Amino acid sequence: MSNMFKYVKQSSKFMMEGVKSLVVGHRKLPVTRIVDCLSELKQNPETDNFMTLDPKIYRKTENLVPVMKNTFNDVYVFVVGGGSYVEYQNLMTYADQHQGKRIVYGSPNC
């Protein structure tokens, strides 16, 4: 009986380690870092190639110089190629920590 107890104990230990590796904790995943930088208008090399689609930020001139002064509260995230529940949960935690942020998350496999 003691061998069976040791086996169950060892198996549950491995299972808990696997679950702990899935739980992100307080660190931000890449999609959450990108949302944070874009919605809070932070400069970051990670987001240099991203485009913000908001018609209100362009002056009515021919050169379309962006004038971004206000942060974004409504954020729509669509991940092409598949998303995950961990990314979704990380974004919802971020939204809870930043009052007024509303984030919609979607992917082809949701």
SEZAPA-785985 format. One record per residue: residue number from 1; x, y, z of N, C-alpha, C in turn. Coordinates in nm, 4 decimals. Example, Ala and Ser with C-alpha at 12.3 -4.5 7.8 and 13.67 -1.06 7.14 Angstrom:
# SEZAPA-785985
NODE  seq        nx        ny        nz       cax       cay       caz        cx        cy        cz
NODE    1    1.3190   -0.5690    0.7800    1.2300   -0.4500    0.7800    1.3200   -0.3300    0.7800
NODE    2    1.2850   -0.2250    0.7080    1.3670   -0.1060    0.7140    1.2900    0.0030    0.7870
END
This chain:
# SEZAPA-785985
NODE  seq        nx        ny        nz       cax       cay       caz        cx        cy        cz
NODE    1    0.0818   -0.1195    0.0000    0.0000    0.0000    0.0000    0.0860    0.1256    0.0000
NODE    2    0.2014    0.1218    0.0606    0.2858    0.2392    0.0676    0.3418    0.2757   -0.0696
NODE    3    0.3677    0.1750   -0.1564    0.4136    0.2054   -0.2929    0.3066    0.2799   -0.3711
NODE    4    0.1829    0.2414   -0.3533    0.0722    0.3082   -0.4215    0.0606    0.4524   -0.3717
NODE    5    0.0750    0.4743   -0.2441    0.0696    0.6083   -0.1872    0.1819    0.6953   -0.2432
NODE    6    0.3031    0.6401   -0.2514    0.4161    0.7142   -0.3075    0.3909    0.7498   -0.4536
NODE    7    0.3345    0.6560   -0.5294    0.3056    0.6803   -0.6712    0.2030    0.7920   -0.6880
NODE    8    0.0980    0.7885   -0.6096   -0.0064    0.8914   -0.6172    0.0509    1.0268   -0.5755
NODE    9    0.1312    1.0266   -0.4702    0.1907    1.1515   -0.4229    0.2837    1.2110   -0.5285
NODE   10    0.3666    1.1262   -0.5909    0.4592    1.1732   -0.6939    0.3840    1.2212   -0.8179
NODE   11    0.2795    1.1507   -0.8555    0.1997    1.1907   -0.9722    0.1309    1.3244   -0.9489
NODE   12    0.0768    1.3427   -0.8295    0.0097    1.4703   -0.8017    0.1106    1.5846   -0.7968
NODE   13    0.2327    1.5562   -0.7515    0.3368    1.6586   -0.7492    0.3706    1.7033   -0.8913
NODE   14    0.3867    1.6074   -0.9838    0.4166    1.6418   -1.1232    0.3009    1.7184   -1.1875
NODE   15    0.1793    1.6788   -1.1546    0.0629    1.7465   -1.2107    0.0567    1.8910   -1.1615
NODE   16    0.0823    1.9137   -1.0339    0.0789    2.0494   -0.9791    0.1899    2.1366   -1.0388
NODE   17    0.3060    2.0785   -1.0646    0.4132    2.1543   -1.1289    0.3724    2.1950   -1.2699
NODE   18    0.3025    2.1071   -1.3402    0.2535    2.1404   -1.4741    0.1509    2.2515   -1.4707
NODE   19    0.0619    2.2470   -1.3731   -0.0394    2.3517   -1.3591    0.0270    2.4844   -1.3236
NODE   20    0.1263    2.4812   -1.2361    0.1960    2.6044   -1.1981    0.2665    2.6677   -1.3169
NODE   21    0.3158    2.5846   -1.4088    0.3819    2.6408   -1.5269    0.2825    2.7077   -1.6207
NODE   22    0.1552    2.6651   -1.6170    0.0529    2.7276   -1.7006    0.0027    2.8583   -1.6411
NODE   23    0.0024    2.8684   -1.5098   -0.0455    2.9887   -1.4433    0.0608    3.0966   -1.4576
NODE   24    0.0203    3.2107   -1.5108    0.1141    3.3161   -1.5435    0.1531    3.3973   -1.4214
NODE   25    0.0601    3.4200   -1.3321    0.0907    3.5033   -1.2163    0.0766    3.6495   -1.2516
NODE   26    0.1723    3.7314   -1.2089    0.1635    3.8753   -1.2287    0.2434    3.9255   -1.3479
NODE   27    0.3077    3.8379   -1.4208    0.3860    3.8866   -1.5348    0.2951    3.9027   -1.6560
NODE   28    0.3329    3.9944   -1.7408    0.2533    4.0223   -1.8608    0.3032    3.9370   -1.9768
NODE   29    0.2095    3.8760   -2.0464    0.2422    3.8025   -2.1678    0.2668    3.9018   -2.2813
NODE   30    0.3272    3.8574   -2.3921    0.3560    3.9513   -2.5021    0.2336    4.0266   -2.5523
NODE   31    0.1202    3.9597   -2.5667    0.0012    4.0291   -2.6172   -0.0441    4.1364   -2.5183
NODE   32   -0.0301    4.1119   -2.3895   -0.0683    4.2102   -2.2887    0.0291    4.3271   -2.2869
NODE   33    0.1591    4.2996   -2.3048    0.2573    4.4084   -2.3116    0.2298    4.4977   -2.4324
NODE   34    0.1940    4.4366   -2.5447    0.1646    4.5139   -2.6659    0.0401    4.5995   -2.6453
NODE   35   -0.0639    4.5426   -2.5869   -0.1859    4.6189   -2.5589   -0.1555    4.7338   -2.4643
NODE   36   -0.0744    4.7092   -2.3626   -0.0379    4.8137   -2.2679    0.0357    4.9273   -2.3381
NODE   37    0.1340    4.8950   -2.4203    0.2115    4.9993   -2.4897    0.1256    5.0794   -2.5863
NODE   38    0.0414    5.0122   -2.6628   -0.0404    5.0824   -2.7621   -0.1518    5.1641   -2.6970
NODE   39   -0.2177    5.1090   -2.5957   -0.3310    5.1810   -2.5367   -0.2866    5.2939   -2.4444
NODE   40   -0.1677    5.2835   -2.3886   -0.1172    5.3888   -2.2996   -0.0198    5.4832   -2.3710
NODE   41   -0.0035    5.4657   -2.5015    0.0826    5.5504   -2.5850    0.2280    5.5514   -2.5378
NODE   42    0.2772    5.4346   -2.4986    0.4159    5.4214   -2.4541    0.5053    5.3874   -2.5726
NODE   43    0.6247    5.4419   -2.5735    0.7221    5.4107   -2.6776    0.7910    5.2796   -2.6413
NODE   44    0.7938    5.1878   -2.7377    0.8552    5.0585   -2.7142    0.8962    4.9992   -2.8489
NODE   45    1.0175    4.9467   -2.8616    1.0584    4.8859   -2.9885    0.9700    4.7681   -3.0288
NODE   46    0.9041    4.7058   -2.9310    0.8155    4.5929   -2.9575    0.6943    4.6357   -3.0408
NODE   47    0.6554    4.7629   -3.0326    0.5345    4.8099   -3.1002    0.5621    4.9120   -3.2100
NODE   48    0.6864    4.9260   -3.2517    0.7198    5.0246   -3.3552    0.6509    4.9963   -3.4883
NODE   49    0.6283    4.8720   -3.5210    0.5697    4.8355   -3.6499    0.4187    4.8173   -3.6448
NODE   50    0.3557    4.8521   -3.5333    0.2116    4.8387   -3.5207    0.1434    4.9679   -3.5650
NODE   51    0.0232    4.9544   -3.6160   -0.0539    5.0699   -3.6607   -0.1791    5.0822   -3.5732
NODE   52   -0.2101    5.2031   -3.5345   -0.3295    5.2311   -3.4572   -0.4339    5.2891   -3.5513
NODE   53   -0.5507    5.2275   -3.5547   -0.6568    5.2728   -3.6443   -0.7598    5.3528   -3.5648
NODE   54   -0.7421    5.4827   -3.5655   -0.8348    5.5726   -3.4979   -0.8446    5.6996   -3.5802
NODE   55   -0.9585    5.7258   -3.6436   -0.9693    5.8433   -3.7307   -0.9592    5.9758   -3.6564
NODE   56   -0.9757    5.9762   -3.5262   -0.9717    6.1006   -3.4499   -0.8297    6.1507   -3.4244
NODE   57   -0.7284    6.0689   -3.4482   -0.5927    6.1110   -3.4130   -0.5202    6.1813   -3.5260
NODE   58   -0.5821    6.1913   -3.6426   -0.5159    6.2560   -3.7552   -0.5703    6.3970   -3.7753
NODE   59   -0.4792    6.4887   -3.7961   -0.5207    6.6253   -3.8282   -0.5756    6.6273   -3.9700
NODE   60   -0.6508    6.7272   -3.9977   -0.7069    6.7395   -4.1327   -0.6084    6.8117   -4.2225
NODE   61   -0.4957    6.7489   -4.2430   -0.3945    6.8002   -4.3344   -0.3623    6.6907   -4.4346
NODE   62   -0.2877    6.7269   -4.5341   -0.2555    6.6302   -4.6388   -0.1541    6.5260   -4.5944
NODE   63   -0.0662    6.5610   -4.5012    0.0380    6.4657   -4.4637   -0.0072    6.3674   -4.3552
NODE   64   -0.1269    6.3797   -4.3039   -0.1826    6.2896   -4.2032   -0.0860    6.2642   -4.0873
NODE   65   -0.0484    6.3702   -4.0201    0.0401    6.3586   -3.9047   -0.0445    6.3153   -3.7849
NODE   66   -0.0098    6.2028   -3.7220   -0.0902    6.1594   -3.6077   -0.0710    6.2504   -3.4870
NODE   67   -0.1814    6.2815   -3.4228   -0.1787    6.3625   -3.3015   -0.2441    6.2782   -3.1927
NODE   68   -0.1628    6.2049   -3.1220   -0.2144    6.1145   -3.0195   -0.1902    6.1766   -2.8827
NODE   69   -0.2979    6.2136   -2.8153   -0.2858    6.2752   -2.6844   -0.3536    6.1918   -2.5768
NODE   70   -0.4635    6.1301   -2.6096   -0.5410    6.0555   -2.5117   -0.5133    5.9065   -2.5230
NODE   71   -0.5133    5.8402   -2.4095   -0.4973    5.6953   -2.4099   -0.6280    5.6301   -2.4527
NODE   72   -0.6213    5.5031   -2.4871   -0.7386    5.4297   -2.5339   -0.7980    5.3490   -2.4197
NODE   73   -0.9295    5.3515   -2.4087   -0.9985    5.2704   -2.3090   -1.0663    5.1492   -2.3698
NODE   74   -1.1046    5.1576   -2.4970   -1.1667    5.0455   -2.5658   -1.0622    4.9799   -2.6558
NODE   75   -1.0340    4.8536   -2.6303   -0.9305    4.7822   -2.7044   -0.9899    4.6540   -2.7603
NODE   76   -0.9682    4.6318   -2.8901   -1.0099    4.5088   -2.9565   -0.8852    4.4341   -3.0005
NODE   77   -0.8673    4.3141   -2.9493   -0.7503    4.2324   -2.9808   -0.7980    4.1111   -3.0580
NODE   78   -0.7420    4.0914   -3.1760   -0.7715    3.9712   -3.2537   -0.6393    3.9053   -3.2891
NODE   79   -0.6212    3.7829   -3.2446   -0.4980    3.7094   -3.2663   -0.5175    3.6170   -3.3851
NODE   80   -0.4405    3.6381   -3.4899   -0.4480    3.5531   -3.6080   -0.3565    3.4338   -3.5859
NODE   81   -0.4076    3.3146   -3.6089   -0.3273    3.1947   -3.5927   -0.3569    3.1209   -3.4636
NODE   82   -0.4493    3.1701   -3.3880   -0.4885    3.0990   -3.2666   -0.4557    3.1743   -3.1403
NODE   83   -0.5492    3.1738   -3.0497   -0.5302    3.2367   -2.9203   -0.5363    3.1309   -2.8117
NODE   84   -0.5261    3.1766   -2.6892   -0.5323    3.0817   -2.5782   -0.6067    3.1438   -2.4614
NODE   85   -0.6551    3.0569   -2.3750   -0.7244    3.1036   -2.2558   -0.6287    3.1790   -2.1638
NODE   86   -0.5029    3.1385   -2.1609   -0.4040    3.2050   -2.0753   -0.3851    3.3498   -2.1204
NODE   87   -0.3780    3.3731   -2.2527   -0.3678    3.5105   -2.3037   -0.4919    3.5903   -2.2668
NODE   88   -0.6083    3.5303   -2.2863   -0.7341    3.5965   -2.2535   -0.7377    3.6350   -2.1057
NODE   89   -0.7036    3.5411   -2.0192   -0.7075    3.5666   -1.8760   -0.6072    3.6741   -1.8360
NODE   90   -0.4902    3.6749   -1.8989   -0.3895    3.7758   -1.8707   -0.4402    3.9139   -1.9109
NODE   91   -0.5076    3.9241   -2.0250   -0.5652    4.0516   -2.0686   -0.6765    4.0982   -1.9754
NODE   92   -0.7606    4.0045   -1.9286   -0.8690    4.0419   -1.8376   -0.8140    4.0886   -1.7031
NODE   93   -0.7055    4.0286   -1.6569   -0.6398    4.0737   -1.5340   -0.5847    4.2145   -1.5530
NODE   94   -0.5236    4.2388   -1.6682   -0.4727    4.3730   -1.7001   -0.5866    4.4745   -1.7006
NODE   95   -0.7001    4.4387   -1.7626   -0.8145    4.5299   -1.7686   -0.8693    4.5586   -1.6292
NODE   96   -0.8705    4.4583   -1.5419   -0.9182    4.4790   -1.4053   -0.8270    4.5727   -1.3272
NODE   97   -0.6974    4.5665   -1.3556   -0.6013    4.6513   -1.2850   -0.6032    4.7956   -1.3351
NODE   98   -0.6545    4.8180   -1.4549   -0.6618    4.9524   -1.5138   -0.8090    4.9890   -1.5292
NODE   99   -0.8604    5.0606   -1.4310   -1.0015    5.0959   -1.4294   -1.0408    5.1703   -1.5565
NODE  100   -1.1523    5.1308   -1.6151   -1.2022    5.1962   -1.7353   -1.1599    5.1281   -1.8643
NODE  101   -1.0651    5.0363   -1.8594   -1.0220    4.9647   -1.9806   -1.1238    4.8557   -2.0117
NODE  102   -1.1627    4.8518   -2.1369   -1.2520    4.7465   -2.1849   -1.1806    4.6762   -2.2989
NODE  103   -1.1567    4.5473   -2.2822   -1.0810    4.4709   -2.3805   -1.1670    4.3570   -2.4325
NODE  104   -1.1723    4.3467   -2.5639   -1.2395    4.2356   -2.6314   -1.1309    4.1524   -2.6989
NODE  105   -1.1319    4.0225   -2.6740   -1.0290    3.9334   -2.7255   -1.0935    3.8302   -2.8170
NODE  106   -1.0335    3.8096   -2.9333   -1.0854    3.7095   -3.0254   -0.9751    3.6410   -3.1017
NODE  107   -1.0055    3.5220   -3.1492   -0.9124    3.4459   -3.2319   -0.9944    3.3466   -3.3145
NODE  108   -0.9362    3.2904   -3.4189   -1.0117    3.1967   -3.5022   -1.0601    3.0733   -3.4267
NODE  109   -0.9920    3.0344   -3.3211   -1.0325    2.9126   -3.2515   -1.1108    2.9382   -3.1229
NODE  110   -1.1607    3.0606   -3.1030   -1.2419    3.0896   -2.9831   -1.3858    3.0516   -3.0059
END
